[in-house]
Amino acid sequence: MIIAVASGKGGTGKTTVATGLALSLAETGQPVACLDCDVEAPNAHIFLNPTFEHRETVNQLIPAVDPDLCDGCGKCADVCQFHAIVVLGGKTLVFPELCHGCGSCTLVCPQKAIREVPKAQGILEGGPAASGGRTAAGIDFAQGLLNVGEPMAVPVISQLKKWRGLSDTDIVILDAPPGASCPVVESMRGADFALLVTEPTPFGLHDLRLAVELAREIDIPAGVIVNRDGIGDAGVDDYCREAGVPILMRIPMDRQIAEALARGESLVDAFPEYRDQFRDLHDRIVEQIVRQRVGS
């Protein structure tokens, strides 16, 4: 089962939920993997304390033009939807930052003047996690890290989701980036359930709507966790009731929780009573998935 933990905005507590759920389930003996897909600012490792045993580079193939073979016909520029290759004054120019690596320019070049060369986009690293840095947690952890200056996170996320050994893992938890852009879509794609973390404020409600619409667009059942419960207003509760999206768990606004997280402690290490709540959350997610499948 693949659970994507997402939200419409940053700072709602996605990583708090993702790591708490991973640690709680791993302690029951279930094989669990946790992938930090927020490749522009990964921070789940702070709470899971992994030992990085594997590391690999993520490359994307981009066009390289041989000026001796190129006749400047412009067919490569015509086929590129992203304007990553243009012809000016008979000279073909490539803009790697815009290239999506589709390979169309290479295929249509009548002179075979274009070849694809690898360009490093980022890195993947992973290994076993440890709960609070004290005892083995039984979690296979991996994260992606986008290279500084690279504009596209999707290739790194896509490769991260193919991390070694995931086929042997019962539960995969994806800590998605914030928002509703392409990296979030790539993180959520193929998941069995979207766990949407929000806060009961007007900003939280606005971005929760976007996240729910995204989950429905890619046909993934979703449920909500209300973090910092007790602040704001009842707008999130009203919306979830009207939209038919279940609220599966609430985490109260608590200064002690904030202080523990600021120290780099996971929620379940700082407050062990949340272990049972996260296990109950998992059971409710399974119920929602079964209900969705039976209903369809």
C-alpha atoms as one frame of an Amber mdcrd trajectory, in Angstrom:
protein
   0.000   0.000   0.000   1.282   3.435  -0.966   0.193   6.441   1.099   1.050
   9.935  -0.151   1.131  12.567   2.586   0.445  15.912   0.933  -0.963  19.381
   1.489  -1.834  22.462  -0.477   0.706  24.606   1.376   3.967  24.270   3.224
   4.312  24.188   6.987   1.128  22.271   7.732   2.919  19.282   9.279   3.258
  16.792   6.410   6.623  15.540   7.563   5.423  15.315  11.166   2.602  13.049
  10.012   4.639  11.023   7.498   7.434  10.215   9.942   5.048   9.582  12.836
   3.042   7.147  10.729   6.160   5.385   9.441   7.654   4.948  12.914   4.391
   3.758  14.454   3.768   1.111  11.783   7.385  -0.074  11.701   7.241  -0.812
  15.413   4.518  -3.402  14.716   6.972  -5.374  12.591   5.579  -4.362   9.199
   8.147  -3.583   6.463   7.850   0.156   5.919   9.545   2.508   3.463   9.478
   6.282   3.777  10.455   8.407   0.791  10.988  12.149   1.169   9.782  13.491
  -2.187  10.185  17.135  -1.195  13.439  17.156  -3.126  13.923  20.928  -2.932
  13.880  20.911   0.879  13.928  17.365   2.323  13.786  17.229   6.113  12.286
  13.863   7.102  15.803  12.620   7.828  15.897  14.942  10.851  13.234  12.836
  12.571  14.185   9.391  11.226  17.964   9.664  11.635  18.863   7.321   8.739
  22.244   5.854   7.970  22.816   6.595   4.299  24.257   3.426   2.780  23.330
   3.992  -0.862  23.745   7.003  -3.080  23.120   7.535  -6.790  22.995  10.402
  -9.247  19.832  11.255 -11.145  20.546  12.185 -14.746  18.287  13.513 -17.460
  19.122  13.114 -21.141  19.324  16.425 -22.984  20.161  17.160 -26.622  23.647
  17.950 -27.852  23.909  19.285 -31.411  26.772  18.449 -33.755  27.307  21.698
 -35.716  29.098  19.837 -38.515  25.997  17.755 -39.251  23.268  20.289 -38.431
  21.875  22.174 -41.444  19.580  24.443 -39.383  16.346  23.025 -40.799  14.477
  23.834 -37.573  12.478  20.604 -37.299  13.859  20.039 -33.789  12.645  23.469
 -32.673   9.219  22.900 -34.219   8.655  19.663 -32.296   9.842  20.987 -28.898
   6.840  22.008 -26.801   9.033  23.607 -24.147  11.124  25.888 -26.393  14.284
  24.242 -25.117  15.796  24.201 -28.592  15.653  27.022 -31.131  17.263  27.873
 -34.452  18.599  31.396 -34.950  20.492  32.462 -38.033  20.888  28.874 -39.088
  22.448  27.915 -35.748  20.730  25.488 -33.360  20.783  26.518 -29.703  19.890
  24.297 -26.717  18.598  25.590 -23.371  19.096  22.659 -20.948  17.113  24.329
 -18.135  13.949  24.136 -20.260  14.452  20.603 -21.569  12.105  17.883 -20.297
  14.136  15.044 -21.799  11.397  13.770 -24.117  13.840  12.990 -26.956  11.564
  14.288 -29.720  14.258  16.518 -31.217  16.584  13.556 -31.586  13.913  11.484
 -33.308  12.883  14.092 -35.900  16.357  15.335 -36.874  16.798  14.295 -40.525
  20.577  14.794 -40.396  21.076  12.758 -37.181  22.875  15.792 -35.812  21.400
  15.514 -32.321  22.434  13.017 -29.684  21.354  12.802 -26.052  23.840  13.305
 -23.239  23.269  12.887 -19.488  22.950  15.963 -17.295  22.932  15.570 -13.502
  19.676  16.777 -11.949  20.161  15.658  -8.362  20.989  12.758  -6.098  19.198
   9.995  -4.246  20.434   8.630  -0.945  18.972   6.160   1.475  19.389   3.501
   4.110  17.873   2.213   7.352  16.315   4.677   9.767  16.571   4.762  13.545
  13.805   5.922  15.860  15.015   8.951  17.730  18.563   7.853  16.980  18.292
   5.168  19.649  16.807   1.940  18.310  16.366   0.422  14.864  13.024   1.465
  13.447  12.693  -1.062  10.635  12.240   1.690   8.054  13.873   1.789   4.643
  14.355   5.525   4.147  15.328   7.390   0.991  15.312  10.999  -0.089  15.946
  12.971  -3.231  17.890  16.206  -3.367  17.600  18.495  -6.371  20.851  20.118
  -7.433  21.117  23.841  -6.734  19.896  25.834  -9.713  17.995  22.967 -11.342
  14.419  24.049 -12.122  12.689  20.665 -12.506  12.123  18.350  -9.577   9.996
  15.761 -11.395  12.862  13.599 -12.778  14.373  13.278  -9.292  11.015  12.376
  -7.724  10.243   9.887 -10.482  13.549   8.104  -9.949  13.158   8.203  -6.159
   9.858   6.327  -6.399  11.758   3.461  -8.046  14.095   3.143  -5.071  15.649
  -0.271  -4.526  13.697  -2.880  -2.583  10.345  -1.096  -2.513   8.603  -4.046
  -4.165   9.310  -6.058  -1.003   7.825  -3.401   1.285   4.278  -3.717   2.648
   3.764   0.015   3.217   5.335   2.928   1.355   4.844   6.419   2.749   5.577
   9.328   0.416   6.251  12.721   1.988   5.177  14.930  -0.932   6.220  18.513
  -1.645   3.761  21.281  -0.743   1.378  22.805  -3.255  -0.420  21.366  -6.268
   2.215  21.645  -8.998   3.903  19.016 -11.186   6.216  17.681  -8.416   3.170
  17.039  -6.219   1.337  15.284  -9.048   4.370  13.077  -9.680   4.653  12.273
  -5.957   0.981  11.311  -5.677   0.734   9.435  -8.948   0.215   5.719  -8.342
  -0.586   6.105  -4.633  -3.440   4.156  -3.072  -4.427   6.994  -0.744  -3.763
  10.701  -0.306  -3.467  11.843   3.301  -3.957  15.611   3.204  -2.596  17.605
   6.129  -4.076  21.013   6.802  -4.599  23.578   9.546  -7.948  25.140  10.486
  -7.272  28.596   9.067  -8.525  30.420   5.955  -5.160  29.833   4.280  -5.245
  26.155   5.218  -8.775  25.806   3.850  -7.914  27.516   0.568  -5.001  25.203
  -0.093  -6.841  22.123   1.156  -9.422  22.701  -1.571  -6.649  22.610  -4.171
  -5.221  19.407  -2.724  -8.628  17.689  -2.676  -9.283  18.734  -6.289  -5.890
  17.343  -7.300  -6.527  14.002  -5.570  -9.883  13.721  -7.309  -8.398  14.679
 -10.670  -5.927  11.793 -10.514  -8.563   9.525  -8.928  -7.008   8.850  -5.531
  -9.190   8.519  -2.403  -8.300  11.125   0.194  -8.699  11.882   3.865  -7.706
  14.835   6.007  -5.584  15.347   9.099  -6.212  18.605  10.930  -2.975  19.765
  12.510  -2.804  22.557  15.098  -6.437  21.836  15.876  -7.995  24.493  18.090
  -6.798  27.577  16.246  -8.607  29.363  13.441 -12.234  28.599  12.702 -14.599
  25.813  11.633 -14.125  26.377   7.899 -12.105  23.203   7.317 -14.638  21.056
   9.179 -17.531  22.575   7.220 -15.761  22.084   3.902 -14.828  18.460   4.622
 -18.395  17.684   5.604 -19.825  19.300   2.468 -17.198  17.764   0.165 -17.518
  14.294   1.669 -13.852  14.130   2.662 -13.328  12.348   5.997 -11.279  13.907
   8.779  -9.238  10.937   9.994  -7.152  12.472  12.775  -6.603  15.685  14.703
  -3.378  16.927  16.267  -3.956  19.791  18.713  -2.165  23.103  18.814   0.311
  22.428  21.612   3.448  24.372  22.482   5.129  21.219  23.797   4.674  19.524
  20.422   6.194  22.525  18.655   9.163  22.556  21.029   9.791  18.819  20.538
   9.695  19.121  16.752  12.047  22.112  16.911  14.512  19.896  18.815  14.367
  17.342  16.001  12.261  14.807  17.904   9.551  12.928  16.061   6.025  13.287
  17.361   5.852   9.655  18.495   9.233   9.764  20.223   8.273  12.875  22.152
   4.694  11.750  22.830   4.435   7.921  22.714   0.642   8.029  23.053   0.472
   9.061  19.400   1.749   5.655  18.283  -1.671   4.086  18.806  -3.356   7.046
  17.125  -1.224   6.612  14.014  -1.915   2.880  13.940  -5.619   3.607  14.194
  -5.147   6.126  11.389  -3.653   3.385   9.231  -6.672   1.168   9.892  -9.028
   3.988   8.887  -7.042   4.551   5.689  -7.415   0.862   4.811 -11.161   1.140
   5.433 -11.384   4.151   3.120  -9.471   2.354   0.362 -11.698  -0.722   0.617
 -14.820   1.446   0.632 -13.613   3.280  -2.488 -12.902   0.060  -4.339 -16.191
  -1.551  -3.393 -18.066   1.597  -4.388 -16.423   1.716  -7.794
